[in-house]
Amino acid sequence: MNQLNSKKKKKGGRKGFLFIAVGAILITLASFAYVLLVSFLTGALIEARHGDEVAYALMDIVTPSYGYVSFFFIAILAIWAFTPTEEELKKQNQGLSPMLGQKKSEGLSKRSLWLITGGLLAAVVVTGAISINTYKLVTPEGIRSYFFVETKSYEWKQVTGYTIDCENENDGLSVTFTMRDGKQFEILQGVNSTTEKFDGQYTSVTHFAYDLDQRMVELQVPRNARHVERAAKLYKDTTLWPYVQKLIGYVELVPEPDETAPETEAPTEEATETGTPSVSE
């Protein structure tokens, strides 16, 4: 009976704690390697495609892809740790007959496990390829959307209004433009990849947003600034504050002179002429 119980336990947790612990470490390392590889490929791709422009790319799905890839890696570990193979079930059931009315358990072949693993690894590659090829390119001329190829293009003169907001401290400042067709683009939030020409002209994407704001003022495009005090509190002690201050239209209140204080009158000409006489010998 003890032998039977031990076999059932082995079937329930096929590889044991050590296998799962090592697998978890490998998942962490693989996820970290994916982040580094995607970051490198993103920079290389944007520079290769748009290096002749003053531009930066907002990578729309790079951050969500980290979660998807981690899930794929965990799924690989799970199927190898908890899915029994046909060979293992044969060894476990050797010399034992199934109970009356009980169906015989059937495991997956190793070939099937490797096919599933290969499919999940292929999903990792596809996710990475999609993530680095889906972005918005922001330039002084306008903004363009890409999904492997350019899908949409707008010029800044098509902007009908824009909102500068600091909805919460975690996300920071956002600048959202609304185009004539109603399409909206936010240009500060998310992962960005800049070209070398952009880095040579601007200190940050916030610096670029400030320049763009000045152009919107010239074009007389309506601006809506929200949560100004929150933005001031968040950025006031940072190097970005000179740009943020202009973007949100923040003006520090300087105390006016106290109107109730007595005024000091200038001496009159008569008082000067009738001063204390000098004593002569």
Backbone hydrogen bonds, N-H to C=O, Kabsch-Sander energy under -0.5 kcal/mol:
donor,donor_aa,acceptor,acceptor_aa,energy
5,N,1,M,-2.3
6,S,2,N,-2.2
7,K,3,Q,-1.6
8,K,4,L,-2.0
9,K,5,N,-2.3
10,K,6,S,-2.0
11,K,7,K,-2.0
12,G,8,K,-2.0
13,G,9,K,-2.2
14,R,11,K,-0.5
15,K,81,A,-1.2
19,F,15,K,-0.6
20,I,16,G,-1.6
21,A,17,F,-2.8
22,V,18,L,-2.6
23,G,19,F,-2.4
24,A,20,I,-2.4
25,I,21,A,-1.8
26,L,22,V,-2.3
27,I,23,G,-2.3
28,T,24,A,-2.1
29,L,25,I,-2.3
30,A,26,L,-2.7
31,S,27,I,-2.7
32,F,28,T,-2.3
33,A,29,L,-2.4
34,Y,30,A,-2.1
35,V,31,S,-2.1
36,L,32,F,-2.2
37,L,33,A,-2.6
38,V,34,Y,-2.8
39,S,35,V,-2.3
40,F,36,L,-2.3
41,L,37,L,-2.8
42,T,38,V,-2.5
43,G,39,S,-2.0
44,A,40,F,-2.3
45,L,41,L,-2.6
46,I,42,T,-2.5
47,E,43,G,-2.1
48,A,44,A,-2.2
49,R,45,L,-2.4
50,H,46,I,-2.8
51,G,47,E,-1.4
53,E,50,H,-2.1
55,A,53,E,-1.1
56,Y,138,V,-1.8
57,A,193,S,-2.8
58,L,136,K,-2.9
59,M,57,A,-0.7
59,M,191,V,-2.5
60,D,58,L,-0.8
60,D,134,T,-1.0
61,I,134,T,-0.6
65,S,61,I,-1.7
66,Y,62,V,-0.9
66,Y,63,T,-1.0
67,G,63,T,-0.8
67,G,64,P,-0.6
68,Y,64,P,-1.7
69,V,65,S,-2.6
70,S,66,Y,-2.0
71,F,67,G,-2.0
72,F,68,Y,-2.1
73,F,69,V,-2.3
74,I,70,S,-2.4
75,A,71,F,-2.4
76,I,72,F,-1.9
77,L,73,F,-2.1
78,A,74,I,-2.6
79,I,75,A,-2.3
80,W,76,I,-1.6
81,A,77,L,-2.2
82,F,78,A,-2.6
83,T,79,I,-1.1
86,E,108,L,-1.5
89,L,85,T,-2.1
90,K,86,E,-2.0
91,K,87,E,-1.8
92,Q,88,E,-2.4
93,N,89,L,-2.4
94,Q,91,K,-0.7
96,L,93,N,-2.3
102,Q,99,M,-2.3
108,L,84,P,-1.8
113,L,109,S,-2.1
114,W,110,K,-2.5
115,L,111,R,-2.0
116,I,112,S,-2.5
117,T,113,L,-2.4
118,G,114,W,-2.6
119,G,115,L,-2.2
120,L,116,I,-2.2
121,L,117,T,-2.4
122,A,118,G,-2.2
123,A,119,G,-1.8
124,V,120,L,-1.6
125,V,121,L,-1.9
126,V,122,A,-2.6
127,T,123,A,-2.5
128,G,124,V,-2.2
129,A,125,V,-2.4
130,I,126,V,-2.5
131,S,127,T,-2.4
132,I,128,G,-1.9
133,N,129,A,-0.7
133,N,130,I,-0.6
134,T,131,S,-0.7
135,Y,133,N,-0.6
135,Y,146,Y,-1.5
136,K,58,L,-1.9
137,L,144,R,-3.2
138,V,56,Y,-3.1
138,V,136,K,-0.6
139,T,137,L,-0.5
139,T,142,G,-2.7
143,I,154,Y,-1.9
144,R,137,L,-2.3
145,S,152,K,-2.6
146,Y,135,Y,-2.6
147,F,149,V,-2.6
148,F,133,N,-2.8
149,V,147,F,-2.0
151,T,145,S,-2.9
152,K,145,S,-1.2
154,Y,143,I,-2.5
156,W,141,E,-1.6
158,Q,155,E,-1.8
159,V,156,W,-1.7
160,T,178,T,-3.0
161,G,178,T,-1.0
162,Y,222,P,-1.8
163,T,176,T,-2.6
164,I,224,N,-2.7
165,D,163,T,-0.5
165,D,174,S,-2.3
172,G,168,N,-1.7
174,S,165,D,-2.7
176,T,163,T,-2.7
177,F,185,F,-3.1
178,T,161,G,-2.9
179,M,177,F,-0.5
179,M,183,K,-3.0
180,R,158,Q,-1.0
182,G,179,M,-2.0
185,F,177,F,-2.3
187,I,175,V,-2.1
191,V,59,M,-0.6
193,S,57,A,-2.1
195,T,55,A,-2.2
199,D,195,T,-2.1
200,G,196,E,-1.6
201,Q,197,K,-0.8
201,Q,198,F,-1.1
202,Y,198,F,-2.9
208,F,204,S,-1.5
209,A,205,V,-2.3
210,Y,206,T,-1.9
211,D,207,H,-1.9
212,L,208,F,-2.5
213,D,209,A,-2.1
214,Q,210,Y,-1.9
215,R,211,D,-1.5
216,M,212,L,-2.1
217,V,213,D,-1.9
218,E,214,Q,-1.8
219,L,215,R,-2.0
220,Q,217,V,-1.0
221,V,216,M,-2.7
224,N,162,Y,-2.1
226,R,164,I,-3.0
231,A,227,H,-1.9
232,A,228,V,-2.5
233,K,229,E,-2.4
234,L,230,R,-1.9
235,Y,231,A,-2.3
236,K,232,A,-1.9
238,T,235,Y,-2.1
241,W,238,T,-1.2
243,Y,240,L,-0.9
244,V,240,L,-2.5
245,Q,241,W,-3.2
246,K,242,P,-1.0
247,L,243,Y,-2.2
248,I,244,V,-2.6
249,G,245,Q,-0.7
250,Y,245,Q,-2.2
254,V,252,E,-0.5
259,E,257,P,-0.5
261,A,258,D,-1.0
265,E,263,E,-0.7
272,T,268,T,-1.5
273,E,269,E,-1.8
274,T,270,E,-1.8
275,G,272,T,-0.8
